[in-house]
Amino acid sequence: MSITPPAGPRRVVFDEPEFGAPEAVEPDDLDADVSRETPRLPRPSHPRTLVVANQKGGVGKTTTVVNLATCLALGGLRVLVIDLDPQGNASTALGIDHFEGVPGTYEALTDQTPIAQLVQRSPESPGLWVLPATIDLAGAEIGLAAVMARESRLLHVLRDFTARHSFDYVFIDCPPSLGLLTLNALVAADEILIPIQCEYYALEGVTQLLRTINLVKGQMNDGLRLSTVVLTMFDARTRLSTQVADQVREYFPQETLATVIPRSVRVSEAPSYGQSVITYHAASAGAQAYLAAAEEIAHRGAAHVEEESVR
């Protein structure tokens, strides 16, 4: 799949905007750009909701969410990114305003505000929408401590949103912890995508995440399944990266993508311009790897749907 990069990078604005929060999106606008053409990537028969989680920090969770979502959207699919990390890095990388006071994930969780009133369209692609996160989200766990069924707050608003608006993929970017925010994501999702960096201690912490997944499956979300493992920060010059990749494939033979994401300066630079690496530098090794990974995810999802229909 070829991508035409924009004329130039959009440098992200770090200072607080002068004109306040962006206007709310009218619900009708969410469906105004539904393509009547066949997308370049296969469309799943039902929306796929993937939570991207790993309580170990620095493994490439947000980078993976941002770039996979952009690739799928540029492939003709409709994608929603839910930024559930108070740092709001996914919002920044997708060119979305998320300064203090901007309504987003916090309002969806605490007030159950409909997602359609909170999402913003990303400049990365007409088919890419973002539910932004602000620093307010850091107080959500305390604010929801006494609320009944607090672990399913995201599920309710997301279910209502996808019932009213047509989306192919929903990605939920989680903070590097297994607290209430990540628990909400696990309850709301159908699938789990785990990024694992090709470095020492790569699998450390994944065992605890798998225990949490099994707990959620048994008590709150029976349909949750680990569908995808993405190897990130692969350095072909080192034997260690190859050894870690082999070890991960041994643990997760079916779930691990064939595509590995290499270490790339362009991938690291892109967020500072408020862009994904796909639109920042499409010819870079990192961009090409994420394009290949997105295609693999899309085709795997379509194949999985076909297998279920045959059964």
Backbone torsions as a table, in degrees:
resi	resn	phi	psi	omega
1	MET	NA	122.5	-178.6
2	SER	-93.5	144.0	-179.6
3	ILE	-124.2	130.7	175.2
4	THR	-91.8	114.4	-178.4
5	PRO	-69.5	156.1	178.0
6	PRO	-69.8	171.9	-175.9
7	ALA	-59.8	-35.2	-179.8
8	GLY	-164.9	165.2	-177.5
9	PRO	-69.8	148.6	175.8
10	ARG	-100.2	104.2	-178.9
11	ARG	-67.6	129.0	-177.9
12	VAL	-68.0	143.9	178.7
13	VAL	-90.8	117.8	-177.5
14	PHE	-90.1	-24.7	179.1
15	ASP	-77.5	153.2	-179.7
16	GLU	-67.4	129.2	179.8
17	PRO	-60.4	153.3	-175.8
18	GLU	-85.9	-15.0	-168.4
19	PHE	-107.2	16.9	175.5
20	GLY	80.0	-168.2	-176.3
21	ALA	-70.5	151.1	177.8
22	PRO	-66.3	154.9	179.8
23	GLU	-68.2	148.8	178.6
24	ALA	-65.6	145.6	179.3
25	VAL	-80.8	133.6	174.7
26	GLU	-70.7	135.7	-177.8
27	PRO	-53.0	-36.4	-178.2
28	ASP	-63.6	-30.9	-179.0
29	ASP	-64.4	-24.6	-178.3
30	LEU	-64.5	-27.1	-177.7
31	ASP	-109.8	5.3	-175.5
32	ALA	-69.5	-25.5	-174.1
33	ASP	-107.0	19.4	177.9
34	VAL	-62.4	120.3	-175.5
35	SER	-75.3	137.2	175.1
36	ARG	-90.4	-6.3	179.2
37	GLU	-89.2	160.4	177.6
38	THR	-73.3	126.1	-179.3
39	PRO	-66.7	156.4	179.7
40	ARG	-70.4	-26.1	176.8
41	LEU	-106.9	149.1	-179.0
42	PRO	-63.8	137.6	-178.3
43	ARG	-94.6	131.7	176.5
44	PRO	-69.7	155.0	-177.9
45	SER	-74.2	-16.9	176.9
46	HIS	-144.3	155.1	-178.2
47	PRO	-58.8	136.3	175.9
48	ARG	-103.1	124.0	179.0
49	THR	-110.0	114.5	-176.7
50	LEU	-115.0	126.3	172.8
51	VAL	-95.0	128.7	179.7
52	VAL	-101.6	109.0	-170.3
53	ALA	-137.4	147.2	171.1
54	ASN	-177.0	113.4	-174.3
55	GLN	-68.6	-10.4	175.0
56	LYS	-78.1	125.8	-179.3
57	GLY	-75.6	157.2	174.1
58	GLY	74.2	24.3	-178.6
59	VAL	-99.5	-4.1	177.6
60	GLY	98.2	26.8	-179.4
61	LYS	-62.6	-56.6	-177.0
62	THR	-64.9	-42.0	178.0
63	THR	-58.4	-41.1	179.7
64	THR	-67.7	-42.9	178.2
65	VAL	-60.0	-51.4	-175.4
66	VAL	-59.4	-47.0	-173.9
67	ASN	-79.1	-36.9	175.5
68	LEU	-66.1	-42.8	-179.9
69	ALA	-61.7	-42.8	179.2
70	THR	-65.2	-43.2	179.0
71	CYS	-59.8	-45.7	-179.2
72	LEU	-66.3	-39.1	178.7
73	ALA	-66.8	-42.0	177.6
74	LEU	-69.6	-16.1	175.4
75	GLY	-85.4	7.8	175.6
76	GLY	96.7	5.3	-179.2
77	LEU	-98.7	160.7	178.6
78	ARG	-101.0	124.3	-169.3
79	VAL	-130.2	138.2	173.7
80	LEU	-117.1	131.0	173.7
81	VAL	-109.1	124.2	176.0
82	ILE	-104.1	113.0	-179.7
83	ASP	-86.9	108.9	-177.1
84	LEU	-108.6	13.0	179.2
85	ASP	-104.1	122.0	-178.8
86	PRO	-55.1	-23.0	178.3
87	GLN	-68.3	-24.4	176.2
88	GLY	67.2	27.6	-176.5
89	ASN	-67.2	-34.1	177.9
90	ALA	-65.3	-38.8	177.7
91	SER	-62.8	-44.2	178.9
92	THR	-59.6	-48.6	-175.5
93	ALA	-66.6	-22.5	179.8
94	LEU	-100.3	13.3	174.4
95	GLY	71.0	31.3	-175.2
96	ILE	-107.2	134.6	175.0
97	ASP	-66.1	131.5	177.2
98	HIS	-149.0	34.7	175.8
99	PHE	-71.1	165.1	-175.8
100	GLU	-56.1	130.4	-179.3
101	GLY	102.9	-15.9	176.3
102	VAL	-72.7	125.1	179.8
103	PRO	-69.3	142.3	-178.5
104	GLY	-168.8	-133.1	-174.8
105	THR	-60.0	-36.0	-179.4
106	TYR	-59.4	-46.7	180.0
107	GLU	-67.3	-34.0	178.1
108	ALA	-64.9	-39.3	-178.1
109	LEU	-78.5	-46.4	-172.2
110	THR	-84.0	-40.2	-177.4
111	ASP	-103.5	-6.4	-175.1
112	GLN	58.4	35.0	175.0
113	THR	-65.1	133.5	-179.4
114	PRO	-56.6	137.7	-178.0
115	ILE	-60.4	-33.8	-179.3
116	ALA	-58.9	-24.9	179.9
117	GLN	-87.8	-5.5	-172.1
118	LEU	-117.2	-22.3	-173.3
119	VAL	-72.9	153.7	174.4
120	GLN	-126.9	143.5	177.2
121	ARG	-79.9	133.4	179.7
122	SER	-80.7	140.2	174.6
123	PRO	-68.3	-7.6	179.2
124	GLU	-67.9	-32.4	-178.0
125	SER	-165.5	143.3	178.0
126	PRO	-61.8	-23.2	-177.9
127	GLY	-95.8	10.2	-176.3
128	LEU	-113.7	123.5	-179.0
129	TRP	-121.3	151.5	-176.0
130	VAL	-133.5	132.5	168.2
131	LEU	-96.7	104.7	-169.8
132	PRO	-75.7	160.2	175.6
133	ALA	-117.2	140.1	174.4
134	THR	-119.7	175.0	179.9
135	ILE	-63.3	-20.3	177.1
136	ASP	-56.2	-29.1	-177.0
137	LEU	-63.2	-22.2	179.3
138	ALA	-62.3	-25.7	179.2
139	GLY	-94.6	5.6	-176.3
140	ALA	-65.5	-38.9	-177.3
141	GLU	-63.8	-39.3	177.8
142	ILE	-69.7	-42.3	-178.5
143	GLY	-65.3	-27.4	-177.6
144	LEU	-98.7	2.6	-174.0
145	ALA	-56.2	-38.0	-176.2
146	ALA	-100.6	8.3	-176.7
147	VAL	-87.3	136.3	177.5
148	MET	-67.2	142.8	178.2
149	ALA	51.9	42.1	-176.5
150	ARG	-64.7	-22.9	-178.4
151	GLU	-77.2	-10.5	-177.8
152	SER	-114.6	18.4	-179.4
153	ARG	-63.8	-43.3	179.8
154	LEU	-67.9	-38.5	-179.8
155	LEU	-55.2	-45.5	-175.3
156	HIS	-64.7	-46.9	-178.2
157	VAL	-71.8	-34.1	179.5
158	LEU	-70.9	-40.8	178.5
159	ARG	-61.3	-41.9	178.2
160	ASP	-64.8	-39.3	-178.3
161	PHE	-66.6	-48.8	-177.0
162	THR	-70.6	-21.4	175.8
163	ALA	-73.2	-25.7	-176.1
164	ARG	-100.3	-22.4	-174.6
165	HIS	-132.9	140.7	-174.3
166	SER	-85.7	113.3	175.5
167	PHE	-133.3	146.6	-179.9
168	ASP	-90.8	-40.7	-177.3
169	TYR	-133.3	140.1	170.8
170	VAL	-124.7	122.7	176.3
171	PHE	-109.5	132.1	178.1
172	ILE	-113.9	115.8	179.9
173	ASP	-91.1	120.6	-173.8
174	CYS	-102.1	156.1	172.2
175	PRO	-72.3	162.5	-180.0
176	PRO	-78.9	64.2	178.6
177	SER	-160.7	170.9	177.9
178	LEU	-114.1	41.9	179.8
179	GLY	-85.8	-160.5	-174.5
180	LEU	-65.4	-34.0	179.8
181	LEU	-64.7	-47.6	178.0
182	THR	-65.5	-36.8	177.7
183	LEU	-62.0	-41.7	176.2
184	ASN	-59.5	-40.5	179.7
185	ALA	-64.9	-42.9	-179.2
186	LEU	-65.9	-35.1	179.0
187	VAL	-72.0	-33.6	-175.9
188	ALA	-83.5	-17.6	-172.1
189	ALA	-93.0	163.7	172.9
190	ASP	-100.8	-32.6	-173.9
191	GLU	-132.8	157.4	176.3
192	ILE	-118.6	133.9	173.5
193	LEU	-116.7	122.4	-178.7
194	ILE	-112.2	115.9	170.9
195	PRO	-82.1	133.8	178.3
196	ILE	-129.0	121.7	-178.7
197	GLN	-78.7	146.7	-176.8
198	CYS	-85.6	65.5	179.9
199	GLU	-138.7	172.0	179.2
200	TYR	-59.4	144.5	-176.8
201	TYR	67.8	22.2	-176.2
202	ALA	-57.0	-40.9	-175.9
203	LEU	-89.8	-0.9	178.7
204	GLU	-68.6	127.6	-177.8
205	GLY	98.2	-26.8	179.6
206	VAL	-65.9	-34.2	178.6
207	THR	-60.7	-44.1	178.1
208	GLN	-65.6	-37.7	177.1
209	LEU	-63.1	-40.9	178.9
210	LEU	-65.3	-36.1	176.1
211	ARG	-62.9	-43.5	178.8
212	THR	-63.2	-40.7	178.6
213	ILE	-60.5	-45.3	179.8
214	ASN	-64.2	-36.0	177.5
215	LEU	-65.2	-43.5	179.2
216	VAL	-65.4	-42.2	178.9
217	LYS	-60.1	-41.5	-175.3
218	GLY	-74.7	-26.1	-173.0
219	GLN	-119.5	-28.8	-171.4
220	MET	-128.9	-19.4	-176.2
221	ASN	-155.2	86.6	-176.6
222	ASP	-64.9	-25.6	-176.5
223	GLY	-83.1	-3.6	-177.1
224	LEU	-69.2	135.0	179.2
225	ARG	-145.4	147.5	174.1
226	LEU	-80.3	110.2	-174.9
227	SER	-106.0	-26.8	-169.0
228	THR	-144.3	134.5	170.5
229	VAL	-123.2	128.0	-179.1
230	VAL	-114.4	125.3	176.8
231	LEU	-85.3	121.9	-176.7
232	THR	-118.0	165.4	176.8
233	MET	55.9	39.4	-179.9
234	PHE	-77.5	128.7	178.8
235	ASP	-117.9	104.3	-175.3
236	ALA	-65.6	-14.4	-178.6
237	ARG	-79.6	-14.2	-176.3
238	THR	-111.1	143.6	176.4
239	ARG	-69.7	-29.9	-178.1
240	LEU	-60.1	-43.4	-180.0
241	SER	-60.1	-42.7	179.2
242	THR	-65.1	-41.4	179.7
243	GLN	-64.7	-42.5	179.3
244	VAL	-65.7	-43.4	178.7
245	ALA	-59.1	-43.6	178.7
246	ASP	-63.1	-39.0	-179.8
247	GLN	-66.6	-42.7	178.7
248	VAL	-63.8	-42.0	179.5
249	ARG	-65.6	-30.5	176.4
250	GLU	-68.3	-38.6	179.9
251	TYR	-75.4	-38.3	-176.0
252	PHE	-128.2	70.3	-173.5
253	PRO	-65.7	-37.0	-178.4
254	GLN	-86.3	-31.7	-172.2
255	GLU	-83.8	-26.4	-174.2
256	THR	-75.5	128.0	178.4
257	LEU	-66.8	149.1	175.4
258	ALA	-68.4	-32.7	179.3
259	THR	-75.5	134.9	174.1
260	VAL	-113.3	148.0	-179.2
261	ILE	-97.3	116.8	-176.9
262	PRO	-79.4	161.8	168.7
263	ARG	-63.8	135.3	-175.5
264	SER	-150.7	128.4	177.3
265	VAL	-63.5	-37.8	-179.4
266	ARG	-62.8	-37.4	178.7
267	VAL	-63.1	-39.0	-179.9
268	SER	-72.9	-33.0	-177.6
269	GLU	-74.8	-36.1	-169.5
270	ALA	-53.1	-45.3	-177.4
271	PRO	-59.5	-29.7	-179.3
272	SER	-68.7	-14.5	175.4
273	TYR	-102.4	8.4	-179.0
274	GLY	65.6	37.0	-177.2
275	GLN	-138.5	161.1	167.3
276	SER	-80.9	164.2	177.7
277	VAL	-68.6	-20.9	-178.2
278	ILE	-65.4	-43.7	180.0
279	THR	-90.7	-19.5	179.0
280	TYR	-76.5	-46.0	-179.2
281	HIS	-154.3	82.8	-172.6
282	ALA	-63.5	-25.6	-176.8
283	ALA	-85.1	-6.7	-177.5
284	SER	-68.8	159.4	-179.2
285	ALA	-62.3	-38.8	179.9
286	GLY	-64.6	-42.8	179.2
287	ALA	-63.7	-44.5	-179.6
288	GLN	-64.3	-35.6	178.5
289	ALA	-66.5	-43.5	179.1
290	TYR	-67.6	-34.5	174.7
291	LEU	-61.2	-44.2	179.5
292	ALA	-66.4	-39.9	179.5
293	ALA	-65.2	-40.3	179.0
294	ALA	-64.4	-42.0	177.4
295	GLU	-62.2	-41.0	179.6
296	GLU	-63.6	-42.9	178.3
297	ILE	-63.1	-44.1	-179.0
298	ALA	-63.5	-44.4	-179.5
299	HIS	-70.8	-36.9	175.7
300	ARG	-61.4	-43.0	179.7
301	GLY	-63.7	-41.0	178.6
302	ALA	-66.8	-40.6	178.8
303	ALA	-64.7	-39.3	179.8
304	HIS	-63.0	-40.2	179.2
305	VAL	-65.6	-41.9	179.8
306	GLU	-63.4	-41.3	178.8
307	GLU	-61.9	-41.4	-179.6
308	GLU	-65.7	-37.4	-179.3
309	SER	-68.7	-32.9	178.8
310	VAL	-68.2	-38.4	179.2
311	ARG	-66.2	NA	NA
